Amino acid sequence: MLVAAGLAVFFLRQGKGPGEVFLQAASSHGRDPFTASTALSGGGAEAASPAHAGGTSDSARSIQGGTEGLFGGTRNVSSCDVDRQINFLTKDQAKLRGFAGVVGRDPGDVPAYLRSLTPVQLRADTRVTNHGWRNGSVTSFQSVLQAGTAVLADERGMPKVRCACGNPLTEPVAVQGAPKPQGDTWPAYRPADVVVVTEAESDLKFFVLYDAATREWFKRPVGTRGDEDELMGEPPKGGGLPTSPPKPTAPAPGPATSKAATTPEKKTTPPTTAPPTTKPPTTTTPPTEHPTTSPPT
């Protein structure tokens, strides 16, 4: 009951807050961290060349958690140290209770819950509700996590923990008025490329991940940490996020210009041959009109 009451308080505060959205870089410890960083990888190639979601400048694009290429990583390498995350939380019972309240688990079930999650990296700047820890209590704020951020995702593909700070994550909520970005900045940030992850329609068996450094696609079974990764022979067919920013395509002028160039030549050549064949002036003109040519002897 105490946990539920505490959650109700910060949810009510969240609804009354200004329309601020805090940008958090992939490697940044961030605002109101629950624990020290347990990220084993973050930033790198994914942050340098994020996937472009192709949304609008006014709203983030919703993408299901099972979308191929929504997450990335390095094959056979975990992006988070799950055991270290568990140790940090279990050593501080107040934090453990606060964390458990956010994720909807009993404190004693948190270790098993964390082990059920899958370490991955975001491939697009992602909007979430970020829950921090400050002065002995849970805080809540809207956040955009940079592409390349190491997170733990659940069986429906939802980011649940930010590894660089141990903060539990939930779905984002609307802010009052136009969002006002605060906090970190990065050159590739574009509001049109921010995504909101929604639950997959059913539990996933594995994630299809993209390695931006090696340009490889591989499968990671849900709940594993990289030791069971399987390299894919070829990229997934259709759907998902692109592996690089979309390039503008120009219309192919070749066929159109070649037809235009040949048709004028065909039209100009017939007139040069037509006049000599169609005009027989010597047979139609009377001899009286041309006296100089009439008496040929």
PyMOL commands that set and color helices and strands:
alter all, ss='L'
color gray80, all
select helices_A, chain A and resi 2-16+44-48+82-90+93-103+107-115+191-193+254-278+281-284+287-289
alter helices_A, ss='H'
color red, helices_A
select strands_A, chain A and resi 20-24+61-64+71-72+118-122+126-134+137-145+150-153+159-162+167-170+180-183+195-198+206-211+216-221+230-231
alter strands_A, ss='S'
color yellow, strands_A
deselect
rebuild
show_as cartoon
